[in-house]
Amino acid sequence: MVTATGRRTARTGFFSRLLRISLVVMAFPVLAIVLFVLNNNFSFLRLSRADFVKSLDRSRAASTNWATDQFISIGNSGDVTATHEGVELRSNSALSHMVTDCAAMSSDPRLQQLARSMKPRENPPMWAKMVDPTLVVHPVSGGESAELEEYQRWILHGLSPSDEPLSAVELADMFSPDKFRTGRATHQLLALYLYRKFNGNTPELDRIMDRVENRIAAEAAFDFRVTDLYLQRIAFLLAAGRPDLVKPRWVERALTAQQSDGGWYYNWYGWGPHPSTYTFSDDQSVAHSTAQGMWLTHMLKYRYPEWIDKHYK
């Protein structure tokens, strides 16, 4: 005969086992995330300098091939026939800036021809100053400016504060050291980088950029998904002059994520830059991600060789 006390003991034992099982099940994803974060920041088998340089050169050459292959023909008169991704490289001024900077750093004649084709020849818009700072451009109209996203107005203000004045609220946002996260923070850093490039430096601007740069680096340490934003963080930190914040493991993972065609995907196994976005569609190499990957490989090769010397022996 089972007594009430026995039944209570059995129920207690059952719930105790259920609790233990639940804790074990919940521990698995936590442990997996910890391992992913560790893998994102530490190389357990560090590459030699020779192996890293070989990997970097291979990646740089492959991404250059991918970018130039998007342009079927470039005529002497400036006429261009391009793929969909090639059109994106030319029409997105930020990507064109990356390509022209790569051309300036390297001696690759294909990149230099490509950079020349990206310079508008007639009535250039203000965006074109990102491609050629010497151009005389026409300002964006008030109607056009009103349709832009806030970070785009930040960029135009950085290119020419007098031609694209910002409201007090927009200025406070652009120069806020602590307000933005993830992609908004990298866009802010791009705008500040361009503002400094076109208007000069100040101690206050240095202070603001340092705060933004360190926050972006902290996010890079925890966000282990090699998405478009992963590449963007590395590239923008290097462009802003902060190779000291870039970990070797991030670069190694970025190079490993490069596809066989020389380009990079926008997503990571379907997971987009924003944590809540996921897609089941087939991935393909895209201009936005590949330009950033190409830019970071060129900067490490030509602008920051001491970073390689410091981290690889």
Number of C-alpha atoms within 10 A of each C-alpha: 4 6 8 9 9 11 11 11 11 12 12 12 12 11 11 12 12 12 12 11 12 11 11 11 11 11 11 11 11 11 11 11 14 13 11 15 17 15 16 23 17 13 15 9 6 15 16 12 15 11 13 20 17 12 17 20 15 15 24 23 17 18 26 25 16 23 24 16 15 18 19 11 13 15 9 9 8 14 10 18 14 18 13 12 18 20 15 17 26 24 14 14 18 20 22 23 23 24 27 25 19 25 22 14 16 15 10 13 10 15 21 19 15 20 22 16 19 22 19 17 10 7 11 15 14 20 22 25 21 23 23 17 14 9 17 13 16 13 17 16 10 9 8 9 15 11 10 11 9 17 20 16 21 28 25 25 22 24 25 18 15 11 15 20 15 17 9 9 8 15 13 12 17 26 19 15 19 12 12 17 14 18 17 13 21 24 22 26 27 23 23 25 21 22 21 18 14 17 12 9 12 9 8 10 16 13 12 17 21 16 13 25 24 14 19 23 18 12 15 26 19 15 19 19 20 25 23 24 22 28 28 23 26 26 28 22 24 20 19 18 14 17 20 10 16 18 19 22 17 23 22 17 19 21 22 13 18 20 16 12 12 21 27 32 22 24 24 19 15 16 17 19 20 13 10 7 10 14 12 8 7 8 14 13 19 20 25 21 23 27 27 27 30 27 31 28 24 27 20 20 19 12 16 15 12 13 16 15 10 11 14 16 12
